[in-house]
Amino acid sequence: MQKHKMLAIFLILVLLMMCIYKEYDNSKYHLITSHYQINNQLFLRIVQITDLHNSEFGENNNDLVNTIENEHPDMIFITGDLINSNNEDTTIATTLIKQLSQICDVYISYGNHEIEYEENYGIDIKDLYEEAGGIVLEREYVDLTINDQNIRIGGIYGYCLAEKYLETNEADEDECAFLSAFQDTSAYTILLCHMPVCWIQGDSLEEWDIDCIFSGHVHGGQIIIPFIGGFYAPDFGFFPGKLQGLFESDDGSKVVVLSTGLGSNEWIPRFNNDPEVVVVDMD
């Protein structure tokens, strides 16, 4: 009974905090930049943003664009959910892509909101994003040579379960076919994948031969409680622990870069959770 009372008190406090912050949009949050280093001899600087959800940081997202431009990236990754699936207007997303593509190449993978948007409105998001100047990779990849190093960059929306789960009908056959083809290279492989759970809590990072995965989706737990961490994340559940940063494979040869993202869920504001731009130096 005492535990139920404590849980009720906790939930009431959370609701009060949500009410206090409900009137604040993301433009009133302090935009932070997180820097990470991955040792792989590529000599490449990547900026990742994710989960914008139609948010704006300054007029026409100028604060966000300036933050990214000041990092002097070699390429920019956007790992899904630029838009909200229940809002047909894509102006914020496409305007941002146009601005960022003036800095360097912008590679984009789908999030669940892009998938749902296409289902809701019958509009091809890939066409819109590419007309704005982005390079959209949805179960596609490109091979590049940068600084005399071969790199393969791909994008996929999905859970990316290993092929062994095909036997139990848990894995998706098309996803497995793409990932199998994607990893079949001697080049350094970078995958943009919106959904992180199977890479971090499952065994996908060990099973697939992919060097680096950039991901988002979980918003750092949306509400971050001091000394505890994220309150809730889809697929991870309540109080799942660390929900941002670098996550390495057992042997340290592969890594997931997980960002808390920029925007909010439509019904829960971010709390104690500043919007994040990720900068990764590969050297």
N, C-alpha and C positions, 0 to 999 in steps of 0.2 A: 504493500500500500504506500509506504514511504517513497519507494522508487517511482511510483506513478505520480506522486505529488511533485517530486523533484523534476520529473520529465515535463509535467504540465507547467511548472514555474519556468523552466528553461524555454519551452515553446512560446510562452507568453512574452518572455524577454526578447526572444528572436522576433516575434511579431511586432513588438514595440519598436525595435530597432529598424525593422523594415518600414514601418509607418513613418518614422522620423526621416528616413532617407528616401522615401518614395518620391518626393518632389524634386529630387536631384537627378539630372540626367548626366550622361557620361562626360559632357563637356566641362562639368564642374569637378571632375576628378583630376588628380595629378597624373599625367601620363609618364610612366616610368620606362626605362630602357634596361634590359637585362643582358649582360654580356657573358658569353660562354666561349670556350676554346676547345677545339677538337684537333688532335694531332694526326694529320694524314698527308702532309706534304702537298696539299692542293694550293695553298697560298691564295685563299679565296675568302671574301667577306660576304656573308649572306644576312639579309634582314628578313625576318619572318613576322607577319601579322596574321591574325586569325580571328574569327568570330566577331566581326565588326557589328553585325546586326543593325545596319542602317544608322549607326551612331555617327556623330560628328564632333570633331575636336577642333574648335575654331571654325570660322566661316569657310565653307567648302572644304573642310578638313585640312586647312592650311597648317595648323599646329602639328597634326600628324605627319603631313607631307614634309614639313621642315625638319621634324625630328628624324625622319628616315633619311632625308637628303644629307643631313649633317653627319650621318654615319658613313657616308661614301661607300655604299654597298656595290659589289660586283653584280649581284642579282637579288631580286626580291621574291620571296615565296609568300603566297596567300593560301592558307590551308582551310578554306571553306567558310560558309555562313557569313558572307559579306552582306547578305540581304535577310529580310524576314519573309517567310513563305506566305504569310497572309497579307502582304502589302505588295500590290502589283507594281508600284513605282520603284524603279531600279536606279534612279538618277544619282543617288549618293554613291552607290557602288561603282557605277560606270565613270562618274566624274573622278573618283579617287584613282581608278585604274588608269585613266588618261593622264592624270598628273604624275603618277608613279612611273609610268612607262617612259616619261621624259627623262627620268633619272638613269634607268637601266632596264634590262629585260625583267618582266614580271611573269612568273609562273604561278598558275592558279589551279588548285584542285577543288572538287565539289565538297560541300558539306551537306548535311541532311536538309538544310533549308533550300539549297539549290535544287535538290531532288524533288522536294515537296512543292516548290514554286513551279517547276515545270509541270508537275501533275495538276496543280491548281489552275494554272492559266494557259497551259499548252504553248508556252513561249520557250524557245531554245536559248537557255542561259549561255551556252557556249558561244553562240553567235554574238550575243550582246557584249560579253566580256572580251571577245576577240576583236570586235569592231572598235572597242575602247582602247585596244592596244595590248591586251594581255595574251599570254600563251596558255591555253587551257589544256590540262592533261587529265582526262578522265578515262582510266584504263588505257592510257597511252604513255609513251616515253620518247625522249629525244636523246641522242648521243652528241656530246660536245667535246671539244678539246680546248682546255683553258690552262694557260701557263704550262703548256706541253704535257698536260695530264688529261687522260681520258675520263670523262664523267658521263654517267647515264642518269637522267632526271626523269622520274615518272610520277604519275598521280593516280589515286584511286579513292573512291568513297566505298567504305565497307569495313567489315570486321577483320578480314584477312586471316582467317583461321588456316592452319596448316593443312596440307593435302591429306594427311592421315585421318582428318575428321570428315572426309568425304564418305568414308565407310559408315559413319553414323548419321549421315545426312545433315550434319551441323555446318559443314563448310559449304561455300558457294562454288560451284564448278567453274563459272566464268571468272571469278576472282582468282581462283587457284591457277587457272590457265594463264591469266595475265601475269601474275606474280612469278610463275615458273619461267615464262619467257623473259620477264624483266630481269631476273637474277642471273640469267644465262649470259654472262659477260665477264671479261676480265677488268672492265672499267670500274671505278669507284661508283657505287650506286647510292642515289639519294631519292627517297620516296616521300611524296607529299600525301599524307593519309589523315583525314579529319578525325577518324575514330581511334583512340589510343588504347582502349581497354585490353585487347588481346596482345598488344605489344608489351604492355606493362604488367598486367596481372595474369595473362595467359602465357603461352609458350611460343608465340609467333616470332619473337625476336630471336629465339634460339633456333627455330625450325627453318625460317627463311634466310637465305644467304644475301641479306641486304645490309649495307654498311651503315646507313643513317636514315632515320625516319623523322620527319617533322609533323607534329600533330597538334590538335587543339580540342575543341568540343566541350570540355568539362569546366571551363571558366574558372579553373582553380578551386572549384567547390562553391563558387558564386558568393557565398557568405563565408568569410574566413574568420574564425574565432581564435583570438590570441592564445598561444601555447598549445592549441589543439589542431588547427588547420582548417581545411575546407569542410563545410557542413554537409554538403551533399553533392554528388556528381552522378549523372546518368551512367548506368552500367556498373559503376563502382559502389553505389549505395551511400549510406550515411557515414560520416567521419572516416573517409577512406585513407587518410594519411596524406603524404606528399603528393601534390597534383601539379607540380611545375618543376622545370629544370631538366637535367640530364639523367637518363636511366640507361645503364649499360648492361650488355649481355654478360653472362657468367664469366666469360674469358676476357671481357673488356674490349673486344674487337668491334662490337657494333653498339650503336647508341640511338636512343629516342630523345628528340628535343620536344618537350611539351610546354606550350605556352598557355598562360591563363587567359589570353585573348584581350579583346578591347570592349566588347559590348555586354549586354545583359540579357538574361532570360526575359521574356515578355511580361511575366507576372511577378518576378522577384528581382529587385535591384541588386547591384553589387554592393557588398558591405565589407569595409576594411580590405579592399581588394582592388588596388589601382590597376587601370588598363595598362597593358604591357606590350612593348615592342621588343622583340628578341633579336639580338645581334650575335651571330656565330662566326668566329674567326677560325677558318680551317687552315692550319699551317704546320 
